[in-house]
Amino acid sequence: MKDKFLLLWKKYFGDAELPVVFYYTDGDGGAEWAEKPKGHSCIICELSKVRNGKCVVYDAGRVTCGGAKKYLGYTETMRPGFEYFLSCGNEQMEGERYLRTPDQVREFMKLHKKIPGSGRNIVFKRWDKLGENEKPDVVIFFAPPDVLSGLFTLANFDQTDPNGTFTPFGSGCGSIVYYPYLESKSERQRAVIGMFDPSARKCVQENILTFAVPYERFTKMTDNMEESFLITNTWRNLKKRIITSSG
């Protein structure tokens, strides 16, 4: 599967950036342990190393951002006053104003389910760095619009429901770990388009969004490549632009 995707990706997407994967494990997956940050650290910024080929493994002690701890499954609670932090703020803190009121934040957080990361490590690797027996939970593409259009269309190629992908509100790490991981345990196996979080945008290029897809769905997308729109002149013309921009 590893080599099959690499060949097809090169054939239809040229030198577009390879995806990153993650999976939960009790070991280290042969990856380097992430450094323990001395202060606040954003995991989206740290993943730039993985996008460049470094394999990194985290445990709860190596994730300092409260949001990331929750979205990666290491805690079920948020810091005191989080409902003010995400909304209008108060005398002690400035609010991010991503939701209008503290009550809205409380209701929003009630919808969150726990994911089984507690006590386990999470390994991030670029696709070409996967070992022979490693099976990812989720595959994450950091993609510009033309590449994203190809992934989006391919994800819907074998479905009649037009909502084979969705774009949930949440943090950057929520869009690439939490929501797609939950989808990997569901019947739908939808892909998640994300990285709309203004706080995380500083960690990616200005023309990049993410497309995170459960591994099972990803394998079907790969199997469909050779009979999909990717073999048409429509895509060949767009691929030229992808190649030009990648170069």
Secondary structure, DSSP 8 states (H G I E B T S, - for coil): -HHHHHHHHHHHHTT----EEEEEESS-TT-EE----SS---HHHHHHHHHTT--EEE-GGG---HHHHHHTTS-S---TTHHHHTTT--SS-----SSS-HHHHHHHHHT----TTTT-EEEEEEGGG--TT---SEEEEEE-HHHHHHHHHHHTTT-SSS-SEE---S-HHIIIIIHHHHHHTSSS--EEEE---TTTGGGS-TT-EEEEEEHHHHHHHHHHGGGSGGGSHHHHHHHHHHHHHH-
